[in-house]
Amino acid sequence: MTTGILSAMAQEQAGLAAHLRDLRTERYAGREFQVGRWQGREVVLALSRIGKVAPATTAAALIERFGVSRIVFTGVAGGLHPSVRVGDTVIGTEFVQHDMDASPIFPRYEVPLYGRSRFLADSVLAECLAQAAQAALQDGAVLDEATRMRFGLPDSQRVHHGLIASGDRFVSRAEEAAQLRAALPEAMAVEMEAAAVAQVCHDHGVPFAAVRNISDRADDQAHVDFGAYIEDVAGRQARALIAALLPLLPSP
């Protein structure tokens, strides 16, 4: 079985390709796909790009061109739920497009002609991600104390499970974040890609799950040190998480 690993930005996949054996790079649909083996598993790495349309295109290419059997999305997100702190990890169990609104023809958030507003993660794949995330957070070698102090990370980072909201907006105002919390009180995090990939995987019958490292609280400070956080925290934890994930994945 081949696993597709998606991230929106290069920093979120930094260092992953170095672990691939028999690495080859293929170009398709204006994108680069890095194909190889990691821990004996067939893996395809790809950058989805940002927003909902580009990741949908990339996910379709992974399925149709490279025949992946499952897709995992890893990257950062803004925390929405009061229990979610910067540095925590969110495993998406379901996904909604928070900017989908075809009312009054369809209910708000419902994807027209699907009869649903939310797409579910594959439960087995999500549980594997949760176990891998716990292992990565408990690995003291991933983040040093200086990095934790620089970004104000708690000594104990937590793994959450729940709804992830996606939309074609970088949510960076406290007022907008508050509106999202009021409209979707169970949403754990907000980002720009996962719900679109979940819809594509639903259409193709391909298992999907997403994991998000919380880089900010989706408020007026969301842009502060964003690039540095991805590079020095999220990227490191992503490498540890994927390394822990691959042995857990079901074999054919």
C-alpha positions as CSV (number, residue, x, y, z in Angstrom):
1,M,0.0,0.0,0.0
2,T,1.3,3.5,-0.9
3,T,0.8,6.3,1.6
4,G,0.5,9.9,0.3
5,I,1.8,12.5,2.7
6,L,0.6,16.1,2.0
7,S,1.6,19.4,3.5
8,A,0.7,22.9,2.4
9,M,4.2,24.5,2.7
10,A,7.7,23.3,2.2
11,Q,8.7,24.0,5.8
12,E,6.1,21.5,7.0
13,Q,7.8,18.7,5.0
14,A,11.4,19.8,5.5
15,G,13.7,16.8,5.9
16,L,11.1,14.2,5.1
17,A,12.5,13.4,1.6
18,A,16.0,12.7,3.1
19,H,14.5,9.6,4.7
20,L,13.3,8.1,1.4
21,R,15.2,5.3,-0.2
22,D,15.2,4.8,-4.0
23,L,14.0,8.4,-4.2
24,R,12.8,9.8,-7.5
25,T,11.0,13.0,-8.3
26,E,8.1,13.2,-10.8
27,R,6.4,16.3,-12.1
28,Y,2.7,16.1,-12.8
29,A,-0.1,18.8,-12.9
30,G,2.6,21.5,-12.3
31,R,3.7,19.8,-9.0
32,E,6.6,17.8,-7.8
33,F,6.0,14.4,-6.2
34,Q,8.8,12.7,-4.4
35,V,8.4,8.9,-4.5
36,G,10.4,6.4,-2.5
37,R,10.4,3.9,0.4
38,W,10.6,4.8,4.1
39,Q,10.9,2.0,6.7
40,G,10.0,-0.4,3.9
41,R,6.8,1.5,3.1
42,E,5.9,3.0,-0.3
43,V,5.6,6.8,0.2
44,V,4.7,9.7,-2.0
45,L,5.5,13.2,-0.6
46,A,3.8,16.3,-2.1
47,L,3.1,19.9,-1.3
48,S,-0.6,20.6,-1.6
49,R,-0.1,24.4,-1.7
50,I,-2.4,26.7,0.2
51,G,-6.2,27.1,0.1
52,K,-8.9,24.5,-0.8
53,V,-8.6,24.2,-4.7
54,A,-4.9,23.5,-4.9
55,P,-4.9,20.7,-2.3
56,A,-8.0,19.1,-4.0
57,T,-6.0,19.0,-7.3
58,T,-3.0,17.5,-5.5
59,A,-5.0,14.9,-3.7
60,A,-6.7,13.8,-6.9
61,A,-3.2,13.5,-8.6
62,L,-2.0,11.4,-5.7
63,I,-4.9,9.0,-6.1
64,E,-5.2,8.9,-9.9
65,R,-1.6,9.2,-11.0
66,F,0.3,7.6,-8.2
67,G,-2.4,5.1,-6.9
68,V,-2.0,6.0,-3.2
69,S,-4.0,3.8,-0.8
70,R,-4.4,6.5,1.9
71,I,-3.6,10.1,2.4
72,V,-2.2,11.8,5.5
73,F,-2.1,15.6,5.8
74,T,0.3,17.2,8.2
75,G,0.9,20.8,9.0
76,V,0.0,23.7,11.2
77,A,-3.3,25.3,12.2
78,G,-4.7,28.0,14.4
79,G,-6.3,26.8,17.6
80,L,-10.0,27.6,18.1
81,H,-11.3,25.5,21.0
82,P,-10.5,27.0,24.5
83,S,-8.7,23.8,25.5
84,V,-6.2,23.9,22.6
85,R,-2.9,25.6,23.3
86,V,0.0,26.7,21.1
87,G,2.2,23.6,20.7
88,D,-0.6,21.1,21.0
89,T,-1.6,18.6,18.3
90,V,-5.0,18.2,16.8
91,I,-6.1,14.9,15.1
92,G,-9.0,15.7,12.8
93,T,-11.9,13.3,13.2
94,E,-14.2,15.3,10.9
95,F,-13.8,18.3,8.6
96,V,-16.0,21.2,7.6
97,Q,-15.6,24.1,5.2
98,H,-16.4,27.0,7.4
99,D,-16.8,29.4,4.4
100,M,-19.3,27.1,2.6
101,D,-22.6,28.9,2.4
102,A,-25.1,28.1,-0.4
103,S,-28.1,29.1,1.7
104,P,-31.0,29.5,1.3
105,I,-30.9,26.7,-1.3
106,F,-28.9,24.5,1.0
107,P,-28.2,24.7,4.8
108,R,-25.1,26.7,5.8
109,Y,-21.9,24.5,5.7
110,E,-23.6,21.8,3.6
111,V,-21.7,20.9,0.5
112,P,-24.3,21.2,-2.3
113,L,-25.5,17.9,-3.7
114,Y,-23.7,15.8,-1.1
115,G,-26.3,16.1,1.6
116,R,-23.6,16.6,4.2
117,S,-21.5,19.4,5.7
118,R,-18.8,17.2,7.3
119,F,-16.5,14.6,6.0
120,L,-15.1,12.0,8.3
121,A,-11.5,10.9,8.8
122,D,-10.7,7.2,8.5
123,S,-10.9,6.0,12.1
124,V,-8.0,3.5,11.9
125,L,-5.7,6.0,10.2
126,A,-6.7,8.7,12.7
127,E,-5.9,6.4,15.6
128,C,-2.5,5.6,14.1
129,L,-1.8,9.4,13.8
130,A,-2.9,9.9,17.4
131,Q,-0.4,7.2,18.6
132,A,2.4,8.6,16.5
133,A,1.6,12.2,17.7
134,Q,1.9,11.0,21.3
135,A,5.2,9.3,20.6
136,A,6.6,12.5,18.9
137,L,5.5,14.7,21.8
138,Q,7.1,12.4,24.3
139,D,10.4,12.3,22.5
140,G,12.5,14.8,24.4
141,A,15.1,14.9,21.6
142,V,12.6,16.6,19.2
143,L,12.5,20.0,20.9
144,D,15.1,21.4,23.2
145,E,14.3,23.6,26.2
146,A,15.6,26.8,24.5
147,T,13.1,26.2,21.6
148,R,10.2,25.7,24.1
149,M,11.1,28.8,25.9
150,R,11.4,30.9,22.7
151,F,7.9,30.0,21.6
152,G,6.4,29.8,25.1
153,L,5.4,26.2,24.8
154,P,4.2,24.3,27.8
155,D,6.3,21.5,29.3
156,S,3.4,19.1,28.5
157,Q,1.9,19.3,25.1
158,R,-1.4,17.6,24.5
159,V,-3.1,15.7,21.7
160,H,-6.7,16.6,20.9
161,H,-9.3,14.9,18.6
162,G,-12.2,16.6,16.9
163,L,-13.5,18.9,14.2
164,I,-11.1,20.8,11.9
165,A,-12.6,23.8,10.0
166,S,-11.1,24.8,6.6
167,G,-11.6,27.9,4.6
168,D,-10.0,30.1,2.0
169,R,-9.0,32.6,4.6
170,F,-6.0,32.9,7.0
171,V,-7.8,33.6,10.2
172,S,-5.7,36.2,12.1
173,R,-8.2,38.4,13.9
174,A,-9.5,37.7,17.3
175,E,-13.0,38.9,16.3
176,E,-13.1,36.4,13.4
177,A,-11.9,33.6,15.6
178,A,-14.6,34.4,18.1
179,Q,-17.2,34.3,15.4
180,L,-16.0,30.9,14.3
181,R,-16.1,29.6,17.9
182,A,-19.6,30.8,18.2
183,A,-20.7,29.2,14.9
184,L,-18.8,26.0,15.4
185,P,-18.2,25.6,19.1
186,E,-16.8,22.1,18.8
187,A,-14.2,23.0,16.2
188,M,-10.7,22.4,17.6
189,A,-8.7,24.2,14.9
190,V,-8.9,26.3,11.7
191,E,-6.8,26.0,8.6
192,M,-7.1,26.1,4.8
193,E,-6.8,22.7,3.3
194,A,-8.0,19.5,5.1
195,A,-11.7,19.7,4.4
196,A,-11.1,19.9,0.7
197,V,-8.8,16.9,0.7
198,A,-11.3,15.0,2.8
199,Q,-14.0,15.6,0.2
200,V,-11.7,14.3,-2.6
201,C,-10.8,11.2,-0.6
202,H,-14.5,10.7,0.1
203,D,-15.3,10.8,-3.6
204,H,-12.6,8.2,-4.4
205,G,-13.1,6.0,-1.3
206,V,-9.5,6.6,-0.1
207,P,-8.9,6.7,3.7
208,F,-7.8,10.1,4.9
209,A,-6.7,11.6,8.1
210,A,-5.1,14.9,9.1
211,V,-2.9,16.1,12.0
212,R,-2.3,19.7,12.8
213,N,0.3,21.3,15.1
214,I,-1.2,24.4,16.7
215,S,1.1,27.4,15.8
216,D,-1.2,30.2,17.0
217,R,-4.6,31.0,18.4
218,A,-6.0,32.3,15.1
219,D,-6.0,35.9,16.6
220,D,-4.2,39.1,16.0
221,Q,-0.8,37.5,16.9
222,A,-1.2,34.7,14.4
223,H,1.4,36.0,12.0
224,V,4.1,36.7,14.7
225,D,7.0,34.3,14.2
226,F,4.8,32.1,12.0
227,G,7.6,31.1,9.7
228,A,10.1,30.5,12.5
229,Y,7.5,28.3,14.4
230,I,7.0,26.1,11.3
231,E,10.7,25.7,10.8
232,D,11.8,25.2,14.4
233,V,8.8,23.4,16.0
234,A,6.2,22.0,13.6
235,G,8.7,20.8,11.0
236,R,10.8,18.9,13.6
237,Q,7.7,17.4,15.2
238,A,6.4,16.4,11.7
239,R,9.5,14.4,11.0
240,A,9.3,12.6,14.3
241,L,5.5,12.0,13.9
242,I,5.8,10.5,10.4
243,A,8.7,8.3,11.5
244,A,6.5,7.0,14.3
245,L,3.5,6.7,12.1
246,L,4.8,4.4,9.3
247,P,5.3,1.3,11.4
248,L,1.8,1.6,12.7
249,L,0.0,1.7,9.4
250,P,-2.0,-1.4,8.4
251,S,-0.4,-3.6,5.7
252,P,-2.4,-5.2,2.9
